[in-house]
Amino acid sequence: MDLPAVTAPDVDARRAAVARFAELAVADGALGRLAELGVWLAAAQGACPPRPPARPRVVVIAADHGIAAAGVSAHAGDATVRQVAAVRESTAPVAVLAPVAGVSVRVVDVGLDQDPDTVDRYRVRRGSGRIDREDALTAEEADRAFRIGRSLADEEVDAGADLLLPASIGVGATTAASVLVAALTGTEPVAVVGRGSGIDDNAWMRKAAAVRDALRRTREHTRDPLALLRVAGGSDLAALTGFCLQAALRRTPVVLDGLVVGTGALLAEELAPGAREWWLVAQRSPEPAMTLAVEHLGLTPVLDLGIRVGDGTGATTVVPLLQMAARLLAETATAADLGLT
């Protein structure tokens, strides 16, 4: 696949932000990670001081996974539909926090296991194949889901979003994501399997077996991200890969959170090296596969909240910190302002 090269964030704006923080009337390094966030935002916006994000947007990609039939989740397969309804009814965690952080939320069904009431141009298929036995998608479906993700990022940027927060809802999604992380990082199955939806020991063993069997099916495709998505991913993972990649191509900062989103980002970086410079990891995940993905990307989480839901809750908590970091850079007095040496 021929993709444009990702351009790096603005180096001059980054240097100006570093210099500006050095001039503030605070001890050197005293603002810690807040200063780093301000510098990152300045480089992403190409301006110093940066503007506080004014139109942050959560885009929740929803899909079901056939691997749920293997008993790898604490939830039944129909739970995804109810979780999506909770987001739309503003009772899901991300929807409860979004107004507090000044974030708007959009939900997109790319593969729920139900027949939609109307024709949906974002919908790829109903669910996905059971990846321990069959491919998740056809080649055409994987390509279409990837392109849908890119289109969604374009739509949000064109509508004025200045900070994107991709998110995921889907029973069985962390199992597929764990397989992809293991394939990309050369990690054994037991080292990537986490508790996901809060599974017990028996479900964990079933999940480990499912990851092992699906990972065997990826052996010939470890250097081909789209083939991996076809064999062991799903329409949500393919769409998230396209979304993260296109956001970087559109020079729009992204906050990553959750294993499924992190896996999409990992694949996007494989397809478009340098995309990771446009991303910030919201918080340290309890999922071992997410830890591996973050390390592979060379990124450092902002917070350590232990949040395991992937609906954008963790990413939303970081938005006020970015707004604070921008204001600190713009409005804090300098040593010269106060007549200090």
VEXDOZA-175589 format. One record per residue (C-alpha): residue number from 1; residue in one letter; z, x, y. Coordinates in steps of 0.1 Angstrom, whole numbers. Layout:
N
     i   aa       z       x       y
   NUM    A       Z       X       Y
...
// end
This chain:
341
     i   aa       z       x       y
     1    M       0       0       0
     2    D     -10      14      34
     3    L      17       9      59
     4    P      20      22      95
     5    A      44      52     100
     6    V      78      42     113
     7    T      85      57     147
     8    A     120      71     153
     9    P     144      56     179
    10    D     142      70     214
    11    V     154     106     214
    12    D     157     108     252
    13    A     178      76     254
    14    R     200      90     226
    15    R     206     123     245
    16    A     212     104     278
    17    A     239      82     260
    18    V     256     113     245
    19    A     256     129     280
    20    R     269      97     296
    21    F     298      94     271
    22    A     307     131     279
    23    E     310     121     316
    24    L     334      92     311
    25    A     370      94     323
    26    V     383      96     288
    27    A     392     125     265
    28    D     363     140     246
    29    G     357     120     214
    30    A     385      95     224
    31    L     362      65     219
    32    G     354      75     183
    33    R     330      53     164
    34    L     325      30     195
    35    A     308      59     212
    36    E     285      64     181
    37    L     276      28     182
    38    G     267      30     218
    39    V     245      60     212
    40    W     228      43     183
    41    L     221      12     203
    42    A     208      32     233
    43    A     183      50     210
    44    A     172      18     194
    45    Q     167       0     227
    46    G     152      31     244
    47    A     175      27     273
    48    C     207      42     286
    49    P     230      24     291
    50    P     219       0     264
    51    R     222     -38     269
    52    P     248     -57     249
    53    P     228     -76     222
    54    A     221    -110     237
    55    R     202    -127     208
    56    P     215    -115     175
    57    R     201    -134     146
    58    V     213    -138     110
    59    V     184    -146      86
    60    V     197    -157      52
    61    I     172    -153      24
    62    A     180    -177      -5
    63    A     168    -176     -41
    64    D     180    -181     -77
    65    H     177    -156    -105
    66    G     169    -163    -141
    67    I     194    -136    -152
    68    A     222    -161    -143
    69    A     215    -177    -177
    70    A     230    -145    -193
    71    G     265    -155    -179
    72    V     266    -127    -154
    73    S     281    -148    -125
    74    A     313    -167    -119
    75    H     291    -195    -106
    76    A     268    -219    -123
    77    G     231    -216    -115
    78    D     231    -246     -92
    79    A     257    -231     -69
    80    T     231    -214     -47
    81    V     218    -248     -35
    82    R     253    -258     -25
    83    Q     260    -225      -8
    84    V     228    -229      12
    85    A     239    -264      22
    86    A     272    -250      34
    87    V     255    -226      57
    88    R     234    -254      72
    89    E     265    -276      76
    90    S     283    -247      93
    91    T     311    -245      67
    92    A     301    -212      50
    93    P     319    -180      62
    94    V     289    -167      81
    95    A     283    -200      98
    96    V     320    -203     108
    97    L     320    -168     123
    98    A     286    -169     139
    99    P     295    -189     171
   100    V     325    -165     177
   101    A     302    -135     177
   102    G     274    -153     196
   103    V     251    -151     166
   104    S     226    -178     155
   105    V     218    -184     118
   106    R     186    -192     100
   107    V     183    -200      62
   108    V     150    -195      44
   109    D     144    -207       8
   110    V     121    -183     -10
   111    G     130    -192     -45
   112    L     158    -218     -51
   113    D     158    -234     -85
   114    Q     149    -268     -73
   115    D     118    -287     -62
   116    P     117    -289     -24
   117    D     112    -322      -6
   118    T      83    -308      14
   119    V      58    -280      11
   120    D      74    -248      24
   121    R      52    -219      33
   122    Y      81    -194      27
   123    R      87    -205      -8
   124    V      74    -181     -35
   125    R      85    -198     -67
   126    R     113    -217     -84
   127    G     139    -191     -94
   128    S     128    -159    -111
   129    G     123    -146    -146
   130    R     152    -134    -167
   131    I     149     -97    -161
   132    D     165     -85    -193
   133    R     137    -101    -212
   134    E     108    -107    -188
   135    D      95     -98    -154
   136    A     111    -114    -124
   137    L      78    -121    -107
   138    T      41    -118    -111
   139    A      24     -91     -91
   140    E      10    -117     -67
   141    E      44    -133     -62
   142    A      61    -100     -55
   143    D      34     -91     -29
   144    R      37    -126     -13
   145    A      75    -124     -11
   146    F      72     -90       5
   147    R      47    -103      31
   148    I      69    -133      38
   149    G      98    -110      46
   150    R      76     -91      70
   151    S      64    -123      86
   152    L     100    -135      90
   153    A     110    -103     109
   154    D      79    -107     131
   155    E      88    -143     139
   156    E     124    -134     149
   157    V     113    -104     171
   158    D      86    -125     187
   159    A     111    -152     194
   160    G     134    -127     213
   161    A     159    -115     187
   162    D     172     -82     198
   163    L     194     -75     167
   164    L     186     -87     132
   165    L     212     -93     105
   166    P     195    -100      71
   167    A     216    -118      45
   168    S     214    -132      10
   169    I     225    -161     -11
   170    G     216    -163     -48
   171    V     235    -166     -81
   172    G     226    -136    -102
   173    A     212    -116     -72
   174    T     237     -87     -75
   175    T     227     -82    -111
   176    A     191     -77    -101
   177    A     201     -55     -72
   178    S     222     -34     -94
   179    V     193     -27    -117
   180    L     171     -17     -88
   181    V     197       7     -74
   182    A     203      22    -108
   183    A     165      27    -112
   184    L     161      43     -78
   185    T     191      66     -79
   186    G     190      75    -116
   187    T     224      60    -123
   188    E     238      48    -156
   189    P     243      10    -159
   190    V     281      10    -161
   191    A     283      29    -129
   192    V     265       3    -108
   193    V     280     -29    -121
   194    G     306     -46     -99
   195    R     325     -78     -98
   196    G     299     -96     -78
   197    S     309    -133     -75
   198    G     344    -124     -88
   199    I     336    -122    -125
   200    D     362    -115    -153
   201    D     361     -87    -178
   202    N     340    -107    -203
   203    A     314    -115    -177
   204    W     314     -79    -165
   205    M     305     -68    -200
   206    R     277     -94    -201
   207    K     265     -82    -167
   208    A     266     -45    -178
   209    A     245     -54    -209
   210    A     220     -73    -187
   211    V     217     -44    -163
   212    R     212     -20    -192
   213    D     184     -41    -208
   214    A     167     -47    -175
   215    L     169     -11    -165
   216    R     151      -1    -197
   217    R     122     -23    -186
   218    T     119      -4    -153
   219    R     114      31    -167
   220    E      77      33    -160
   221    H      80      20    -125
   222    T     107      41    -107
   223    R      83      55     -82
   224    D      67      22     -73
   225    P      90      -1     -52
   226    L      68     -31     -55
   227    A      65     -28     -92
   228    L     103     -25     -94
   229    L     106     -57     -75
   230    R      81     -74     -98
   231    V      98     -63    -130
   232    A     135     -64    -121
   233    G     139     -79     -86
   234    G     132    -114     -73
   235    S     116    -132     -44
   236    D     147    -127     -22
   237    L     149     -90     -29
   238    A     112     -86     -22
   239    A     114    -106      10
   240    L     144     -86      22
   241    T     125     -54      15
   242    G      97     -66      37
   243    F     121     -79      64
   244    C     140     -46      67
   245    L     108     -26      67
   246    Q      91     -47      94
   247    A     121     -47     116
   248    A     119      -9     117
   249    L      82     -10     124
   250    R      89     -34     153
   251    R     116     -10     166
   252    T     143     -36     163
   253    P     179     -26     152
   254    V     192     -41     120
   255    V     228     -45     107
   256    L     229     -43      69
   257    D     256     -59      48
   258    G     260     -67      11
   259    L     245     -53     -20
   260    V     214     -74     -21
   261    V     205     -66      15
   262    G     213     -29       9
   263    T     190     -28     -21
   264    G     162     -43       0
   265    A     168     -16      26
   266    L     168      11       0
   267    L     134      -1     -13
   268    A     121      -4      23
   269    E     131      33      30
   270    E     111      43      -1
   271    L      81      25      12
   272    A      84      36      48
   273    P     105      68      52
   274    G     124      69      85
   275    A     131      31      85
   276    R     168      38      79
   277    E     172      52     115
   278    W     169      16     127
   279    W     197       4     105
   280    L     235       2     107
   281    V     257      -5      77
   282    A     283     -31      87
   283    Q     311     -24      62
   284    R     320      -6      31
   285    S     313     -28       1
   286    P     335     -31     -31
   287    E     302     -31     -51
   288    P     296       4     -66
   289    A     259      -1     -64
   290    M     261      -7     -26
   291    T     281      26     -23
   292    L     253      44     -41
   293    A     227      27     -19
   294    V     245      37      13
   295    E     249      72       2
   296    H     213      75      -8
   297    L     203      62      26
   298    G     227      87      43
   299    L     244      60      64
   300    T     281      55      71
   301    P     296      20      72
   302    V     312       9     104
   303    L     341     -10      89
   304    D     360     -12      56
   305    L     368     -49      52
   306    G     363     -53      15
   307    I     340     -83      21
   308    R     319     -90     -10
   309    V     300    -121       1
   310    G     264    -113      11
   311    D     257    -142      34
   312    G     260    -120      66
   313    T     297    -124      72
   314    G     303     -87      73
   315    A     273     -80      95
   316    T     285    -107     120
   317    T     318     -90     125
   318    V     301     -59     138
   319    V     281     -77     165
   320    P     311     -78     190
   321    L     317     -41     184
   322    L     281     -34     194
   323    Q     285     -55     225
   324    M     317     -37     234
   325    A     301      -3     228
   326    A     272     -11     252
   327    R     296     -23     279
   328    L     317       8     275
   329    L     287      30     281
   330    A     276      10     311
   331    E     308       1     329
   332    T     335      28     321
   333    A     343      50     351
   334    T     333      86     349
   335    A     355     115     356
   336    A     336     121     389
   337    D     342      85     399
   338    L     379      91     397
   339    G     378     125     412
   340    L     389     142     380
   341    T     380     177     369
// end
